[in-house]
């Protein structure tokens, strides 16, 4: 009976890589961004990251074991990655109890309610992040300023993000120091800061063939082109906010993104358009999370009409 054929949902990777191996590569790719967050936000970043990872792993174990009645498998690192991504999408002064609520929502609703790993429709970390944003808007939009006091946590000095200041007309695009945005010396969620660190992670995942360029490049190119058309500052739109974090690490999730390369490009272009539309004309200064979740819901439709070439099928028909 142990040799029965196992059938599982797509996507299927024809490779020697394991799930834990792929998750491990993504975690390694996030290390530069984590180091930047720890440098600029200190104790607060450490508390948020540790709490989120432990909370997601615990939520997966407890819900799988005692609610779903199945044997938990936390060794595949998927819960660790979800916790890390959730932490990088929130402020460094977020109270621990709110982080834990986000962990339960991300794992319990965003992942396990659909059946578990490989079955979820939406990115679990973003489900948790958007739930917290809608439920605790003040806490989720109180952004600590970097390097003010690395030992501060709950009482950290806060301020608006660059996109928030631009939205409220407090600064002009010319006042933004793009070098600070590249290095991470700006306010925002833990993973929004440090564009260079995020790009290093992108290059690592390309090198390890964990992702392809299609989704991140199509998102960034669309935002750049659309910003040029409407007169928005291209550098600010790309380097600030959650654009790079979302494009590189969230939108490229295997389960919730299209399988065909042509579908990936359509998916990326749509995310870029929705993001810039929300930023420019929506109520929120940031729209990356909403854009990715919307397109997660469209992914099955994209997969239906833009299918990859069948294994073994000739290119020419």
C-alpha positions, 0 to 999 in steps of 0.5 A: 500500500505504500507504493500507491501513486500519489496525486497532488494539485499543481504546480508540479516541479520536475526537479530534484528540489524538495518543498523544504529546499525551495522554501529554504532558498527563499528564506536565504534570499530574504536574509539581506532584507532581514539584516537591513531591517534589524540594522535600522529597526533593532529590537522591534524588528527582532521581536516582530520577526521572532514572534511572527515565525513562532506564531505561524509555526505554532498555528500550523501545528495546532490547527493541523493536529487538533482542528483538522485531525491530521499529522502536522508537517512543519519541517517543510519550512512553509510556515516559517516562510509565511511567518517571515513574510508576514513580519516583513509586511508589518511595522516594527512596533506592532504589538505581539498580540496583533502579530499573533492574530495575523499568524492565525489568520494567515495560516488558518484562513489563508492556507489551511482552510483551503486544504493546506500547502499547495491548495490555497488560492491566496498568498497566506502572508498577504491574507494575514497582512490585509486582515490586520490592515483592515482590522487595526489600521492605526497600529498597521500604519504607525511606521517607526523611523529608522535608526532613531533608537534601535532599542525602542519597541512599543514607544518607537518614534513614528512617522508617515512613509514616503508614499503617505507623505506624497499622498497627503502633499507633505513633501514633493517627489524631489524631496525624496532621497532615492539613495536612502530608499535603496539603502533602507534608511526610510520609514515603512514595514520591515521588508519595504526598506532596503531596495538593494537587499531585496534585489540581492534576494531576487538575483539569488533566486534567479541563480538557484532557479527558484523563480523566473524573471517574468513576474517581477520584471513585468510588475516593475516595468508596468509601474515604471511605464504607467508612472511615466505616462501619468507623470508620477515619480518613477524612482519613488514608485519603484523604490518605496513602499512594498513594490519590490518586496511584493514583486519578488517574494509575494507575487512569485508564490508558486501556488497562487501565480500562473504556471505559463510564462505568458500568463506570468507576464499578464499577471505581472502587468495587471498587478503593476497597473492595479498597484499604481491605480490604487496608489494614485487614486485610491484611499490607500497610499500603497496598493501592492498587497491588494493588487496581488490578492486580486490577481491571485483570484484571477490566476485560475482563469489565467491558467485556463486560457494560458497553459504551459506546453505539455510535458513531452509535447512538440513546440511546433504543431 
